[in-house]
């Protein structure tokens, strides 16, 4: 893992594969560890994979997790800056969770930078009441999640246990979530609650400026797209992924039948093959962004 300067913003990043191979950029949701190691290691068909943290999360924390001033377009610009960095170039951009919203906007705002798109477990609107045709978060799940007190951020085991319990509520694997939370905590720059919250739960992004709307722009997406969504996702029910796939011309929808919000290791091969099938190296350029 290393720190990368993306036009003045320092982001945590990790690179896998041949440095000269075609690039795949994985936007974290919120930290890079949201992407399974198995999807990054030993990339197939000669791809180079770079996964990265979003601002205010991961290592290092770039700005201020207590008072984030970033917009969704800032995060999209960070992804574009990574693609422009030395050794970069046009990149297949994938994002998971909040990183999936970043990926959608980045492809629209930075034509030519991203010849393929893979949003995973995300939606096409900002947090808050969804559009009438989109399913909202599962109410019972949300009540259980928000009824729990936050853990003592200085206690590694408490943080890991909190993540495991939340994963079980969301339909993800508690054991995998416990291991992941411990890894995230170990690379978090400090135990202050705001920083731990930003890294462990991404709640800092509830205050992220996600305007203007971008859903209406999705039909102008002119790159091959694979939309990945877990059938058991209770946070963003699968109808959200279906709506993105309908909006983007020619998009393919891959529903992971046994997955919720996270990509389980058992589904990594299916996701990797779906991404490779986009044939992004010969993709048409994206249309210009509409302001």
N, C-alpha and C positions, 0 to 999 in steps of 0.2 A: 504494500500500500504506500501511496505517496501523496503529496500535496500538489495540486495543479493550479496555476494562475489562469483563470478564465476571464480575461479582460479586466483584471484588477480584483476579482473575487477569488479567494483561495478556497478550493474545494478538495475534499478527500477523493481519491480515485485509485483504482487498481486495474492493471492491464494484464491480459492473458493472450498467449498466442504470438504468432509471427508479427513483428512490428511493422512489416511492409505489406501485410495482407489487408484486404478490404476490411473496413472498420464497422463494428457494431457498438453503439453506445447504449448503455443501460442506465436510465435515470432512476435513482433510488426512490423508495416510497416509505419513509423519507431517507433512510441511510442506504448506502450501497449494498449492505448485507441483506436487504429485502430481496435481492436476487440470489437464488441458490447457487452455491459453489459449483454444483454439478452442471449447471447451465453455462458457467463461465469457463471452467477448466476443460482443456482438450477440445477447443472449439472445432466443429466439423467443417469440412470443405474449405480449409485455409482461411478462416476468418480471424481477425483480431478483435477481442472483446474488451471494452473498457466500461466498468461500472463505476458510478460516482454518487456521492452524497449530494443532496440538495442543500441550498443555503440554510444556515442556522441549524444544521443537523450534522451528525457524523463527526469526523475529525479532519481538520480543525473546524470549530464553529466560527463562521465567517463574520457575522454581524452581531446581532443582539437577539437571542431567542425570547427575551422578555418583551421586547417591543419591535417585532419585525416590521420593516418598512418595505419589504420586497413585494413585487407584483408577480402575477403568474407570468407575465411577459418577461420579467427579469430572469426568472428561472429558465424560460425558453431560450433566452439569449445566452445563458450560461452553457446550455447544451450545444448551441451553435458555436460558441467560442471553443469548446472542447473539440468539436469537429475541425475547427480551423487551426488548432494548435499544431506545433511541429510534429510531423509524422502522422497527422490526421488526414482529413479529406472527407468527401461525401460519406455519410454514415447511415446505416440502417439504425433508426432510433426506436428504442423500446422503452416504455415506462410502466411501472406498476403502482397501483393505488394513486396517490397524488402525483407520482411521476408519470402516470398515464395521462393526466390532464396536461401536464407540462409537455409531454410528447405531442399531443394533438395540436396545441398552440404553436409549438416550435416548428412543426412541419408547415403550418399555414403562414407563420411570420417570417420564415427564413427559406424562401424558395431556392432550390438547388442544393441546399446543405444536406438534406435528408432524402435519399431516393427510395426509402421504404419506411414503413411505420408499423409498430406493434404495440397498441395499448392493451394493458393487462389489468383486469379487475378494477375498472374505473368507470367514470360516467362522463357525460357531455355537458354537464352544468355544474355551477359552483355549489358549495355547501349551502344548505338551507332547504326550504320547501322545493321539491322537484317540480318539473313541468308536469302538467296533468296526465300526460301519456307515459310517464316514467314511474317505475316502482320506487317507493321510498325505502329507507332503512327499515328492517324488521323491528317493529315497536318493542316487542318483548325482549329481543336481544339488546337493544339500546338501553332499555331500562335496567337490565341486569349489569351492563357494562358501566353505566354511570352511577349505579348505586354503590359501587365498590370504592373504598378509600384508596387514594394513591399510596404506594409503598414508601418506606423510608429509603430515600435515594442513596444513602450511605451504606445500605445493607444489600450486598450483591445477591444473596439468596432470596431476600424479599422481592427485589426487582424481578428476578427470574421467575419466582412463584406467581407474582402478579401477572406477568406475561403469559404464563402457562394457563392460568385460570381464564384469562381473557380469550385466549385462543380457543379453549374448549367452548366458551360461550358463542364465539363466532363460527364455530364449525371447523376450525383448523386443528392441527395435531399439537396437543399440549406439550408433548415431549420435545418435539422439534422447536417449538416456540420458547421453551425454557432454555435450551442450549443457545438459541439465537440471541435471546435477551442478554444472557451472560456475556456473549461475544460483543454485542453492541455496547454494553456497559463498560467492558474492559477497554474499549477504544474511545469512550466518551471523555472529552477533556474536562473532567471534574465531576463532582457529585451534587452540584447545586440543583435543586428541583427543576428550575426552568430548562436547564440544559438536558437533564435526564428525561424530562417530559418531551422535549423536542425530538430526542433520539429514540425513545422507547415507544411513544404513542403518536408522535406527530401532531399532537394537539395544538402546537404552535401555529399550524397552518389553518386553524379555525379563524385566525385573524389575518391571514394572507389576503391581499387584495386580488381577487380573481375576476375583476371587470376589465374590459367589457365582455359580454357573452360571446362564446365562440361556436356554439352548437349550430347556429344558422350558417356558419362558414364551412362546415364539414363537407357539404356537397362539392365544394371547390377543391377538395383534396385530390391531387392528381398523381399520387404515388401508390404502388402496390401496398395493400394494408392487410394485416392479419389481426383480428380482434380476438383476444383470449379472455375467457371468463369462466369462473368456477360455477358449476351448477348449484352448489350448496352455499354460495356466498350470501350471507345475511346482511352484510353491511351495504354493499351495492348489489342488490338482486340481479340475476342474469338478464332481466329485461333491459338493464342499462347498457350492457354490452351489445345486445341485439339491436338496440336503437342506434348505436354508433356504426355498427356494420351496415345497417340499412341506409344510413346517411351518406356514407363514403362510397362513391362509385366503384363497383367491382370488388369491394372488401370481402374477405372470407372470415367467417366466424368459427372459432374453435372453442367448443364448450368442453371443459374438463369435468367429466361426470362425477368424480370423487373428490373434487377440490372445492374449497371455499374461497377465502381472500388470498391465501398464500399459494404459491406454486409448489406442490409437493415433489419430492425427488422422483416419485414414481411417474410423474407426468413430464419430467424434463425432456426426455427423448421426443415425445410427441410435440412439445412446444418448439424444440430446436428444429425438428424436421419441418414444421409448419413455417418457421421463419426462413429457413433456407429455400423453401419452395417458392418464396416470393420472387426469386430471380432478380433481386434488387440491383444487381450490377448493370443491368440494361434498362433500368426503369426510366420512364419519361420524367422530365423535370417537373417540379411542383409549380402550380400557378402562383402568380404574385399575390401577396397578402392584401386583403381588403381592409382598409382602415376605417 
